[in-house]
Amino acid sequence: MTNTTISVTKETKKALLDLGTKGETYDSIIRKLLKRFAWKKLDDEWNKILANDEFIPLDEL
């Protein structure tokens, strides 16, 4: 896998360091954040479906 450079503010860099653990790479921290975001997005979609849609019990099908 090849690496690339991204530009972030000093505040963002510090926030990433604060989220990570000693010795953890920025790549690892960002990947964890992306994974959590994906789960949160999925959870939000399920909650939206549960709040707005009607369900038919299986025994009524």
RADA-V331993 format. One record per helix or strand of 2 or more residues. SS is the DSSP state (~ for helix, > for strand). FROM is the first residue (numbers start at 0). TO is the last residue. If there is no record, write none. Layout:
ss;from;to
SS;FROM;TO
SS;FROM;TO
This chain:
ss;from;to
~;9;18
~;25;51
~;57;59
